[in-house]
Amino acid sequence: MHYCQLFGSVFGLIEENSLYFEDKRDHSPVKFREPEVLKNEFDFSLNEEGIQSRLKVIEIVRKILDYSNKIPHPHYVFQLLCGGLDPVGVIGDFMSALTSSSMESHKETFLYGRMEQEVFSEIRKLIGYSDAEFFEKPFESTNNTNGYGLVCPGGSVSIITAMYMARKLIRNSPADGKQLVAYISKNTHYSFKKGCILQGIGLNNCVIIDVDSEGKMVPELLRKAICKTVEEGKYPFFAAANAGTTIVGCFDDIVKISEICEEFGLWLHVDGTFGGPMMFSDKYKSMYLKGVEKSHSFNFNPHKWLGLPQECSILVLKIPGTIQKVFGGFGHSDEHGMYSGLQWGRRQNIFKI
C-alpha cells in the first residue's frame, strides 16, 4: 500500500469516527477498561519484525480510535479538558509532525518562527503588556524587541521557566548572598513547588499564603509574609497569582497582589493555565483578569478551553528580550530572533495556535 493510500485510509477512519468532530450525544465518550481486561483485548506485544503490513497499521489505528476517550464529546469533562477538539488545530498538529523541524533557528524553521513572533505580539496586546512599561527594579531589562514568549510542552514547564527567568534576572546587588523566597497561595498549582526544588530554592523557602472563603489569596497575608522574610534577612523575589485554579477555579485579586509585588520588587507571575483564555472576551477579561498587565509573565493552555490538541502551553513575557538575556549564553538564540528556553529543540506547536 502506497503511503498516500495509508494516509487516506487513516483519514477515512477519522471520518468514520466522526464523533470526534460532531455532537453525537447518544454515543458514550468513554470506553474504559481495567488494565487486566485491556491486555486481553489489545495486543501490546513487541517483536523483532515490527509492523510489516500497512493494513495492520490501519487496524491498530481503528482500535485506538475506538478505545480512546472522546475528548470533544459534550458530556466529557475530565481534568478541565472540556474545550472540544478543533479540526483546524488537528491539521496544525499534523503539519507540525509532517514538517518535523525544530524551533531552534531561523534557518531550520523560518516560517514557524515568523508565526510565533506574530502570535505573541497579538497575545501581548490582549494581555495589555506594553514595551514601554517595565518594572525597572530589581530586574534587568533589555533593548531586544524579540523574545516575547515561548510555546512550552505544558503549564508546568511554562511556570518553571518563568520562575527560572525571574531568578536569573535579579540584579546582583540586593540579592547577592541572600536566600531567595517565593510566595504562592494554598490553592496554587504544585508546579511552583517543583520549580523551587529544581532551582535549589527549597520548599522551606516557598511560602504558602492562606486563602479566603472563595479560595483566593489574601493579599494582606502576602504583605505580612514578605515583611517577615525581609526581617529574617532573606530576599523575596517571586509571587504567583492564580487566574482560575485547577482545583476550585478561583481567580486571585491580581490588582492588589501586583501592588504589593511592585512595592517590594517581586516578579509577579499570573498562572492562567485554566482561566487564561478569559483574555479573549472583553466582558470576562475585565471581570476576572483585571490587573494582568501588571505582571511580569503570564501563561495559559489553549488545549483546555480553545479546543487545540495536547500539548500546548503559552508563556508570555512582559519584558522583550528576556529569553535571550537568560538563555542566550547557552546558544539558545540566533541573529534572526529565534530562541529557546529550557529546551533546545522545540516542536512547532505554533501553527495549531
C-alpha positions in Angstrom: 0.0 0.0 0.0 1.4 3.4 -1.0 1.9 5.9 1.7 -0.8 8.2 0.2 -3.3 5.3 0.4 -2.2 4.7 4.0 -2.9 8.4 4.9 -6.2 8.3 3.0 -7.3 5.2 4.9 -6.4 6.7 8.3 -8.2 9.9 7.5 -11.2 7.7 6.4 -11.2 6.2 9.8 -11.4 9.7 11.3 -14.4 10.4 9.2 -15.9 7.1 10.2 -15.4 8.1 13.8 -17.0 11.5 13.3 -17.8 11.6 17.0 -14.5 13.4 17.3 -15.9 16.5 15.5 -19.7 16.1 15.7 -22.2 16.4 18.5 -23.3 12.8 19.0 -24.7 12.7 22.5 -26.1 9.2 22.1 -22.6 7.8 22.0 -20.6 7.2 25.2 -17.5 9.4 25.4 -15.6 6.7 27.3 -14.8 3.0 26.6 -12.9 2.3 29.8 -11.2 -1.0 30.5 -9.2 -2.1 33.6 -5.6 -2.9 32.8 -6.0 -6.7 33.0 -9.0 -6.7 30.8 -7.3 -4.4 28.3 -4.3 -6.7 27.9 -6.7 -9.4 26.6 -8.4 -7.1 24.1 -5.4 -5.2 22.7 -2.1 -6.6 21.6 0.7 -4.6 23.2 3.5 -7.1 22.4 6.7 -6.1 20.6 8.6 -8.3 18.2 11.7 -8.0 16.0 9.7 -7.9 12.8 7.7 -4.9 13.8 4.6 -4.0 11.8 5.1 -5.5 8.3 1.7 -4.7 6.9 0.2 -1.2 6.4 -3.2 -2.9 6.9 -2.0 -3.8 10.4 -1.3 -0.1 11.0 -4.9 0.7 9.9 -6.2 -2.0 12.2 -4.3 -0.5 15.2 -5.4 3.0 14.4 -9.0 1.8 14.3 -8.7 0.2 17.7 -7.0 3.3 19.2 -9.8 5.5 18.0 -12.4 3.0 19.4 -10.8 2.8 22.9 -9.6 6.4 23.3 -11.7 8.8 25.4 -13.7 11.1 23.1 -12.5 14.5 24.5 -14.8 16.7 22.2 -17.9 14.9 23.4 -20.3 17.4 25.1 -20.6 15.1 28.1 -16.9 14.6 28.6 -15.4 16.8 31.4 -12.2 15.4 32.9 -9.2 17.3 34.4 -10.5 20.5 32.9 -10.1 19.3 29.3 -13.5 20.3 28.1 -12.9 22.7 25.2 -13.7 20.2 22.4 -11.3 19.5 19.5 -10.9 22.0 16.7 -10.3 20.3 13.3 -8.0 23.2 12.2 -6.0 22.6 15.3 -5.7 18.9 14.4 -4.5 19.8 11.0 -1.9 22.2 12.5 -0.7 19.4 14.8 -0.5 17.1 11.8 1.6 19.6 9.8 4.0 20.1 12.7 4.6 16.3 12.7 4.9 16.2 8.9 7.4 19.0 8.6 9.1 17.9 11.9 11.6 20.7 12.2 12.8 22.3 15.4 12.2 25.8 16.7 15.8 26.5 17.3 17.0 28.7 14.4 15.6 30.8 11.6 17.4 28.6 9.1 15.6 25.5 10.2 12.1 26.8 10.7 11.8 30.3 9.3 8.0 30.1 8.6 7.1 28.9 12.1 9.4 31.4 13.6 7.7 34.3 12.0 4.3 32.8 13.0 5.4 32.7 16.6 6.6 36.3 16.7 3.3 37.5 15.2 1.1 35.4 17.6 3.0 36.5 20.7 2.8 40.2 19.5 -1.0 39.9 19.4 -1.3 38.0 22.7 0.7 40.7 24.4 -1.8 43.2 23.2 -4.7 41.2 24.6 -2.9 41.0 27.9 -2.1 44.7 27.9 1.7 44.4 28.0 3.5 47.5 26.8 7.1 47.6 25.7 7.4 51.0 27.5 6.2 49.8 30.8 8.8 47.7 32.7 9.4 47.2 36.3 12.9 48.7 36.3 13.9 47.4 39.6 15.2 44.9 40.7 15.1 43.1 37.3 17.2 43.9 34.3 15.6 44.9 31.1 17.0 44.7 27.5 16.5 46.6 24.3 15.8 43.5 22.3 12.3 43.6 20.7 12.1 39.9 20.1 11.6 37.2 22.7 8.1 37.9 23.7 7.4 34.4 24.9 7.6 30.6 24.4 5.3 27.8 23.4 6.0 25.2 26.0 5.0 21.5 26.4 2.7 22.2 29.3 1.7 24.5 32.1 4.3 23.2 34.5 7.2 23.9 32.1 5.8 27.4 31.5 5.7 28.1 35.2 9.1 26.6 36.0 10.6 28.6 33.1 9.1 31.8 34.4 10.5 31.1 37.9 13.9 30.5 36.5 13.9 33.7 34.5 12.8 35.7 37.5 15.7 34.2 39.5 18.3 34.9 36.8 17.2 38.5 36.2 17.5 39.7 39.8 20.1 42.4 40.0 23.1 41.1 41.9 23.4 43.9 44.4 20.3 43.4 46.6 20.1 39.6 46.4 23.7 38.7 46.5 24.3 36.1 49.1 20.8 36.1 50.4 18.3 33.2 50.4 15.6 33.7 47.8 11.9 33.2 48.8 8.9 32.7 46.6 5.2 33.1 47.6 2.2 31.1 46.4 -1.3 30.6 47.7 -2.8 27.5 49.3 -4.6 26.7 46.1 -1.7 27.3 43.7 -0.6 24.5 41.4 2.2 22.2 42.7 4.4 23.0 39.8 5.6 26.2 41.6 6.9 23.9 44.4 8.6 21.8 41.7 10.3 25.0 40.5 11.6 25.8 43.9 13.0 22.3 44.3 14.6 22.2 40.8 16.3 25.6 41.3 17.7 24.8 44.7 15.5 27.4 46.5 13.8 24.6 48.5 10.3 24.0 49.8 11.2 25.8 53.1 11.5 29.0 51.1 8.3 28.5 49.2 5.9 30.4 51.5 2.2 29.3 51.3 -0.3 32.2 51.7 -3.7 31.3 53.1 -6.9 31.9 51.1 -10.3 33.4 51.9 -13.7 31.7 51.8 -13.7 31.8 47.9 -10.2 30.2 47.7 -8.4 33.5 46.7 -5.1 34.5 48.1 -5.4 37.1 51.0 -3.2 40.0 49.8 -2.6 41.4 53.3 -1.2 38.0 54.4 1.2 38.1 51.4 2.4 41.5 52.6 2.9 40.2 56.1 4.8 37.2 54.8 7.1 39.4 52.7 7.9 41.7 55.6 8.7 38.7 57.8 11.1 37.4 55.1 12.9 40.7 55.0 13.2 40.7 58.8 14.8 37.3 58.6 17.4 38.6 56.2 16.1 36.7 53.2 15.2 38.0 49.8 11.6 37.9 48.5 11.9 37.6 44.7 8.8 35.9 43.2 5.0 35.7 43.7 2.3 33.8 41.8 -1.3 34.9 41.3 -3.9 32.5 40.2 -6.2 33.1 37.2 -8.5 30.1 37.6 -7.0 27.4 39.8 -7.2 23.8 38.5 -9.0 22.6 41.7 -11.7 25.2 42.6 -11.4 27.6 39.6 -10.8 30.7 41.7 -9.2 34.0 40.5 -7.0 35.9 42.8 -7.1 39.7 43.1 -4.3 40.4 40.7 -4.5 44.2 41.2 -3.8 44.1 44.9 -1.2 41.4 44.6 0.6 43.4 41.8 0.7 46.5 44.0 2.4 44.5 46.7 4.9 43.0 44.3 5.7 46.4 42.8 6.2 47.8 46.3 8.7 45.1 47.4 10.2 44.5 43.9 9.0 41.0 43.3 8.5 39.3 40.0 4.8 38.6 39.6 3.7 35.6 37.5 0.0 35.1 36.7 -0.9 31.4 36.3 -3.8 31.3 33.7 -3.3 27.7 32.9 -7.0 27.2 33.2 -8.6 30.6 33.2 -6.2 32.5 30.9 -8.4 32.3 27.8 -10.7 34.8 29.5 -8.5 37.4 27.8 -10.3 36.7 24.5 -13.5 38.1 26.0 -13.8 41.8 26.7 -16.6 41.1 29.2 -14.9 38.4 31.2 -11.3 39.7 31.0 -12.4 42.9 32.9 -14.1 40.7 35.5 -11.5 38.0 36.1 -8.2 39.2 34.7 -8.1 42.8 35.8 -4.6 43.9 36.5 -2.9 41.1 34.5 -1.0 43.7 32.5 0.9 44.5 35.8 2.5 41.0 35.8 6.0 40.2 34.5 4.9 36.9 33.0 1.7 35.0 32.2 0.8 31.5 31.0 -2.3 29.8 29.7 -3.1 26.4 28.0 -5.0 26.6 24.7 -5.7 22.9 24.9 -8.0 23.4 27.8 -10.6 25.9 26.6 -9.7 26.6 23.0 -10.0 23.1 21.6 -6.4 22.6 20.5 -4.8 19.2 20.7 -2.5 18.4 23.5 0.1 19.6 24.4 0.2 23.3 24.2 1.1 26.0 26.8 1.9 29.6 26.1 4.3 31.6 28.3 4.1 35.3 27.6 6.7 37.8 28.9 6.3 41.5 29.6 10.0 42.4 29.0 11.1 41.9 25.4 14.5 40.1 25.2 14.0 38.2 28.5 14.6 34.8 26.9 17.8 35.9 25.1 19.1 37.6 28.3 18.6 34.4 30.3 19.3 31.6 27.8 21.3 33.3 25.1 24.6 32.4 26.7 23.9 28.7 26.1 23.5 29.3 22.3 19.7 29.3 22.6 19.2 32.2 20.1 20.3 33.3 16.7 20.8 36.6 14.8 17.2 36.5 13.5 15.5 36.5 16.8 14.8 32.7 17.1 15.1 31.5 20.7 14.6 28.5 23.0 14.1 28.3 26.8 14.8 25.3 28.9 14.5 23.1 25.7 16.9 23.3 22.8 14.8 21.5 20.3 11.1 22.7 20.4 8.2 21.3 18.4 6.5 23.8 16.1 3.2 23.9 18.1 2.7 27.5 17.0 0.9 26.5 13.8 -2.1 25.0 15.5 -2.4 28.1 17.7 
